[in-house]
Amino acid sequence: MKKKSQLSELISISLIIIVLVIVLVFSRIRSARYSVTETEAISNDYKNIYSKTAPYLFLQITVKKETLSKLFGYYTCYNETDFKISGISYNVISETQRELNDFFGKNKWSLQIQRTLCIDSETSKKGFCETFNRKNINTYEFVYPLPCKTDYAAGIIYLYFD
Amino acid sequence: MYKKKGVVLTTKILFAIFMVLIVFFIFFNLFSTRYEKNKLKKDFGYYTKLNSFMNVFMSTPECGALGRVSEESGSQSPIKAIFEAEKLSKFDRKNRDPWCAQNLYFIYTAEIIDIKNTKSWIIGPVNNNPEWLERRLTTTFPCIIKYKKGISNPGLFKLYVYIGKISDFYTNIKKSCIANKDLTFRLDSDFDIKYLNSQNKLIIGTDYFHPYFPCKVNDFSVKKGKKLIYIQYENNQVNIRQ
């Protein structure tokens, strides 16, 4: 009889401990989950601000006296990578590479101007950019004005985060 | 017989002590988890405010963003993250909390750096690592700096946010001004704090900056230590009492 009561005492105490441990574990998990969701929310907030603004800023950078968007416009209109504007010579590829390497970092970007030219940190080629070997890519489309007619052309900037 | 009873008693006492320890340990853990969660909540709150304030600052034409404020309607037409060098120069290294973008949660310094010619502008308290600092959060964002001659250079926008009791005390004075009401604040500072209205100077320890209060704040001096501060708003003026 005495042994039975001792046993039930032990079982009830063990049950209390088990319940408390479960509560503790759940509380820790909830806290960790909270940290993860909040971190995600904050980084999404930042990403949201970033993606709406930063990828398009490079169009405003000036080289010598003209903006990059104007240089893209000249290239699209006249299909030449070397041209002169107001007596100043420009090479759309080298100017773009230098400025975007400064702005986004080396090997962190590729630029597609219409469907005809792909420029990245060190190389350029006619046609489309190949991004299949990169893992973490963000793609942003942009437009730029054309100096030869009242119209816009489109381009794509690929930003790499791997 | 007696020996057996003694062993049983000792075992029972040991078991009871063990039980009490376990229960204490579990409750301690539960409360510390709760405390940590509340602390995290506060920290995350600061990060959220930091992000949204960065967004506001980069879109405020009065602070340097490209764009204008219509005098008739008061409406703004800013272009985010493009700063005008001329506007920035008005605030540069004045060691003054800027009036153009008010923050009621922390003291901040904005630094705009031109990557091409390594020129920089500092808006807000110049010292971004003051001795009274408890915690600093920093965020950066790419930007463009536009010069008058039509040149636009790539840049970096850095926002330093200072968090702690002194920051809270400062922002509470601002809140009292804006809300037109009395506030109480529990200050626990390792530094003497002094405000000189005639020079608009807030001196914290050996460091100082020029604050921006939306109403008149009379001179005050608070010695270091734990204090209950009364921020009293009366007739568009704020008095600090202890």
Interface residues (C-beta under 8 A of the other chain):
Chain A: I13 I16 I17 L20 V21 V23 L24 S27 R28 R30 S31 Y34 S35 E38 T39 A41 I42 D45 Y46 I49 Y50 K52 T53 A54 L57 F58 Q60 I61 T62 K65 T67 E99 D102 F103
Chain B: M19 I22 V23 I26 F27 N29 L30 T33 R34 E36 K37 L40 K41 F44 Y47 T48 N51 S52 M54 N55 M58 K80 A81 I82 I115 K116 T139 F141 P142 C143 I144 K146 G150 I151 S152 N153 P154
